[in-house]
Structure formats: structure tokens, C-alpha cells
Amino acid sequence: MLFPPPKAPPPRRIVVTGAGVITAFGAGWKINAEGFRSGRTAFRPVTLFDVSRQRCKIAAEIDLPADLPPNQLSRGDLRRLQRASRLLLLAGAEAWKQSGWKPDGPLPLILGTTSGEMCLGQQYLRQTLQTPFSFKGQAERVTHYLVQQQGINLANALGIEGQVITISNACASGANAIGHAWEMVRRGRAERILTGGYDALCHLTFAGFDTLQALSPTPCRPFDAGRDGLTLGEGAAVLALEDLSSAQRRGAEILGEIIGYGATTDTHHLTQPEPEGKAAVAAMQAACASAGVTPEQIDYVNAHGTATPQNDFAETAAIQAWAGQRAATLTVSSTKAGIGHLLGAAGAVEAVVSLMALRGQWLPPQTSLQTPDPLCCFQIVRQPVDAKINTALSNSFGFGGANATLIFRRSP
């Protein structure tokens, strides 16, 4: 006798009970919320490395705090931490503390990054070229250059155990990591997950983007008619995700709810987006389908908005195709106008910005926008403004046609 398969339980509702962030605005939720709400910009001449041979000479650098938050790393481990690991630890420790979690069982850690600890790869290469028969320190550089090492450093610092998953999917990496974590908790494969993204500035990455002529010599202006390229930044953001009922049982403070996620890939070009944004449309549609919402129910879009001519053109077309008539009244902005493009950290930081906007009931403006591109079919937020918003959508699109969209709802 054949029996029907057991009915799958309904998906869980997933909320954020902790969020840590560090950008060129500073370290922590409060100072970043103030920066994004006011539309500050944080670009300045690069001091971390010599850019005399590059066209672009500015970025959104972070002044790293002298001290790290309390952690369980040994003195030797602390000595070996490089810039990306420090950014990740600062964001991770804030999210961990705010969540109120304890290291009392396996806890997955899912992170996104584009460069990992690229500065160590850079050091390895320079030493190999300058003194090819000197191997001093090279083995340690290789070990800590690997992208999984930064996640292991964070897990060890917090004293947690569990699988460490690293997603490197170009500029969609941070959003992909959060989306994957959301799916795991939603389907009951984990009770709680720490997730986010991180990337640090380094000369190798900076010179690469400059060689592609993707960088602007002036601060980036997403969706501006005169835009001419992106500006790089650095940062990290980590979110604590858990089931709504679990958060309510323990009386946790809920920062917001993740209700939708969509991810797609196109094969148009290695670095240029498909001009009509078809895969980007599909990502937004998939996110809305999983959230059970329509474009009419989205109050704010945190655009990918890199300020390159091709990306902003494709995203504008995608938003128009996705939103239809709603596009004319849709409020949109790109927070890269303030802190630059954070690569693998971008989607994670912009997820936190979306939560900030929902929690504070304001829209992050692009105060440096001069002349909006006439092709933009939506309302670009240009001045600080309070607004009643319940649902926000965040786009992250990367090289190679990687597209990810997350949807957030105000705290239930």
C-alpha cells in the first residue's frame, strides 16, 4: 500500500535580532544610522597604499579602532589578524552582543566576500617577485589568505562551533550569504545563523578596478546623468538570524524581518550587465514571490547603484520592468553614494541600512546627486526625509551576471 509523503511544515518566519556594521562612517549601528540618514559622504584621498600610478586616488577608507572588542583569540592569533579579519570581527562582535546568544551549541556562520584577505596574497606576490628564494612568512600568508580563515577567526573569537560557509559571488556575495542563511533557518535546517559580508581595501583590488576604468576620479554619483564610474570603499556587516517564535520566547529585541530572497545569474558578459536587466528583474520577481508581496507593496528600494554608466542603465531598466506603473511613485536610492562600493560587503551593509530605515522610519538620501539621469523612472531620494515605510527591497548585482535581491519588513 502506498502512502503519500509527509506534508512539509510551513516555512518559518525569520527575524534579525542582532546587527553589527562598520563602514567609513565609523563602527556601530548608531554612527552609521546617523551617516546614512543625513546623506553624508565619506570619500577621501587613499592613504593605505600608493595610488600615484592610478587614475583614481580616492576611496572610502575606514579608520580602524585601535582596540578590538573582547574576544577569545590568543595573543598569537590576534597578531596575525589582517584588515579584513578585523573588520569582520568588529561587526560580528556587535551583532553577537546585541543578539544575546550564548555559545551553547553548533551555530552556522555564513559569510560573503569578494577579496577575502587579499592583502596577504598581495604581500606573497611582492615577496616572490622581489626575493624569489626567500620563503620567510610565506606559508603563514597562504594559510591566512584563504577566504574560510576569516570566518574561522570570527568563530574562534566568539567561541562558537559549527559549519563555516563562505560565498564568493562577486558583488552579490553578502546578499547571497544572507539569503542562503535565511533559507536554511526558514526550512528548519538550523535554529539560528550568523551571516553577513566583508571586504577590505587593498592595492591589488584597487588597481584592478582602476585598470578596468571602472573607477571614477571623483566621488561616485549613482543615477546621475554625468556619472562616470564607481568609488571603492570597505566595510563589514553581520546579522543574527533566528526563527520569530524563538526570538519572541526569549524576549529578544527584533530589528526587522527578512521575508523574501531571489537569486539569478545571466551569462551576458564577464563584467558588464545585460543591458535590459532581465536576470535582475527575475531576481526581484523571485524575491517578491517568496515574500508574497507585489511591487505596489514595496515602500523603498536600496538600489545596487554603482554609478557606472552600464550598471545604472541596466538597473533602471530592470526596476521599470519589475515595478511597472508603480515605478513612477517608488522611492529609490543608492547608499554607495556615501560609503562607496564595498564589493562582497555591499549587500550585507545595505541589508543593515534597509533595517535602519525601516526601524527609524526614514529614507537614506543621495545628497551628492547633481542631475538625475532622465531615463530614471523612479523617485530618487535626494534630501534627508522621514517616511512611513513598512517594506524595503535591496538589490545586489555583481560581475559575471550574479544578481541577488532581499526583502525586509518592519519589526512584527
Secondary structure, 3 states (H helix, E strand, C coil): CCCCCCCCCCCCCEEEEEEEEEECCEECHHHHHHHHHHCCCCCEECCCCCCCCCCCCEEECCCCCCCCCCCCCCHHHHHHCCHHHHHHHHHHHHHHHHHCCCCCCECCEEEECCCCCHHHHHHHHHHHHHCCCCCCCHHHHHHHHCHHHHHHHHHHHHCCECCEEEECCHHHHHHHHHHHHHHHHHCCCCCEEEEEEEECCCHHHHHHHHHCCCECCCCCCCCECCCCCECEECEEEEEEEEEHHHHHHCCCCCCEEEEEEEEEECCCCCCCCCCCCHHHHHHHHHHHHHHCCCHHHCCEEECCCCCCHHHHHHHHHHHHHHHHHHHHHCEEECCHHHHCECHHHHHHHHHHHHHHHHHHCEECCCCCCCCECCCCCCEECCCCEECCCCEEEEEEEEHHHEEEEEEEECCC
